[in-house]
Amino acid sequence: MTIKTHGRMFTDKSVSMAQINVTDGTDGQALVTDGSGALRFATVGVGGSVGSSTYVEDTFTGNNVLTKFQMTATAAVEESIFVFVDGVAQPTTTFTLSSSGSGIGANGALDEINITPAIATGQQLRVCHLGINTAIADNSITGSKIAMTGDQQGDIMYYSSPDYARLGIGTAGQHLATNAGATAPEWVTPPTTGGVVQMKYDSSNRQYAVNTGNGTIPLDDTSPTIGEGNGPFMQVAITPQSASNILVVNHVGFYGTSTNTNPIVCMFTNDGTCRAVNSHGKHAASGSEGYPHPLQATFVAGGTSAITITIRAGGHGGSQITFNGQGGSRLFGTTPKSSLMVTEYTP
């Protein structure tokens, strides 16, 4: 056949790259269009994608024994390949796919074909990879592929049958919880009643340093004053965050006296109020014997100004008191023997 166009003659099998307005490609490439009238040569990969790889085909020869064959490309499912035995197409029910566990079959990728019964000696097994239904590689989906309408930083995605839903970020301090119907997550503001606001304690060397004094505190029906006794043996300052909050103060001190009279231990706030007082319920077995005294006070903060809590102690007779020891000397070195801690709670 001969075609004449614009004075030029084209005969059978005479069109070459010289007659096509496109740069020649390389072996195995195909002529493709960009959809706007421009032609070019490109590598057409598995599934028709341009620029990835050449079409994949595996061939094997049977020996009447082998039933498993290693492919050169992975397949997602049996329907991703065409299988022929001596040119006869095989239904997907005649073979299965498996993973070798290494190489391209790492992480469970299917790179083996299993066909039974074994192919007879000399028969050819041909596997054509269609490039469809391909498995998504691990860690290959970026955030841009799963974006949802109205996404904001800090949002959470969760399954809400039959689709996924977006839970917008909550406000500062909120906690993630399950809703009343136990069907979805939600942000909730945690209750504040009875919660710990802050805690302060005396972290100085007063936890173990020895201190002595001869001041006394009367053992009578009068409230101790901040000028009586000795000290302060321990102290801690706290600034309440709310006037209605509760302050709980705990003190354990190691005290001894020079006689067998029991020490009297008092807790004061900086306004001079004695918040708690305690005297051991039993006289010391002998003079200078030391033992721990516990003391606790609970009261409403009453304001948001700094409060200093001090511990003072003294004998109720003519005796010397020793803090963190006995007989005027320290016991147990720098191991803490006494503590003072104040905790602020919401009502």
Rosetta blueprint (number, residue, H / E / L):
1 M L
2 T E
3 I E
4 K E
5 T E
6 H L
7 G L
8 R E
9 M E
10 F E
11 T E
12 D L
13 K L
14 S L
15 V L
16 S L
17 M H
18 A H
19 Q H
20 I L
21 N L
22 V L
23 T L
24 D L
25 G L
26 T L
27 D L
28 G L
29 Q L
30 A E
31 L E
32 V E
33 T E
34 D L
35 G L
36 S L
37 G L
38 A L
39 L E
40 R E
41 F E
42 A E
43 T L
44 V E
45 G L
46 V H
47 G H
48 G H
49 S L
50 V E
51 G L
52 S L
53 S L
54 T L
55 Y L
56 V L
57 E E
58 D E
59 T E
60 F E
61 T E
62 G L
63 N L
64 N L
65 V L
66 L L
67 T L
68 K E
69 F E
70 Q E
71 M L
72 T L
73 A L
74 T L
75 A L
76 A L
77 V L
78 E H
79 E H
80 S H
81 I E
82 F E
83 V E
84 F E
85 V E
86 D L
87 G L
88 V E
89 A E
90 Q L
91 P L
92 T H
93 T H
94 T H
95 F E
96 T E
97 L E
98 S E
99 S L
100 S L
101 G L
102 S L
103 G H
104 I H
105 G H
106 A H
107 N H
108 G H
109 A L
110 L L
111 D L
112 E E
113 I E
114 N E
115 I E
116 T L
117 P L
118 A L
119 I L
120 A L
121 T L
122 G L
123 Q L
124 Q E
125 L E
126 R E
127 V E
128 C E
129 H E
130 L L
131 G L
132 I L
133 N L
134 T L
135 A L
136 I L
137 A L
138 D L
139 N L
140 S L
141 I L
142 T L
143 G H
144 S H
145 K H
146 I L
147 A L
148 M L
149 T L
150 G L
151 D L
152 Q L
153 Q L
154 G L
155 D L
156 I E
157 M E
158 Y E
159 Y E
160 S E
161 S L
162 P L
163 D E
164 Y E
165 A E
166 R E
167 L E
168 G L
169 I L
170 G L
171 T L
172 A L
173 G L
174 Q L
175 H E
176 L E
177 A E
178 T E
179 N L
180 A L
181 G L
182 A L
183 T L
184 A L
185 P E
186 E E
187 W E
188 V E
189 T L
190 P L
191 P L
192 T L
193 T L
194 G L
195 G L
196 V E
197 V E
198 Q E
199 M E
200 K E
201 Y E
202 D L
203 S L
204 S L
205 N H
206 R H
207 Q H
208 Y L
209 A L
210 V L
211 N E
212 T E
213 G E
214 N L
215 G L
216 T E
217 I L
218 P L
219 L L
220 D L
221 D L
222 T L
223 S L
224 P L
225 T L
226 I L
227 G L
228 E L
229 G L
230 N E
231 G E
232 P E
233 F E
234 M E
235 Q E
236 V E
237 A E
238 I E
239 T L
240 P L
241 Q L
242 S L
243 A L
244 S L
245 N L
246 I E
247 L E
248 V E
249 V E
250 N E
251 H E
252 V E
253 G E
254 F E
255 Y E
256 G E
257 T E
258 S L
259 T L
260 N L
261 T L
262 N L
263 P L
264 I E
265 V E
266 C E
267 M E
268 F E
269 T E
270 N L
271 D L
272 G L
273 T L
274 C E
275 R E
276 A E
277 V E
278 N E
279 S E
280 H L
281 G L
282 K L
283 H L
284 A L
285 A L
286 S L
287 G L
288 S L
289 E L
290 G E
291 Y E
292 P E
293 H E
294 P E
295 L E
296 Q E
297 A E
298 T E
299 F E
300 V E
301 A L
302 G L
303 G L
304 T L
305 S L
306 A L
307 I E
308 T E
309 I E
310 T E
311 I E
312 R E
313 A E
314 G E
315 G E
316 H L
317 G L
318 G L
319 S L
320 Q L
321 I E
322 T E
323 F E
324 N L
325 G E
326 Q E
327 G L
328 G L
329 S E
330 R E
331 L L
332 F L
333 G L
334 T L
335 T L
336 P L
337 K L
338 S L
339 S E
340 L E
341 M E
342 V E
343 T E
344 E E
345 Y E
346 T L
347 P L
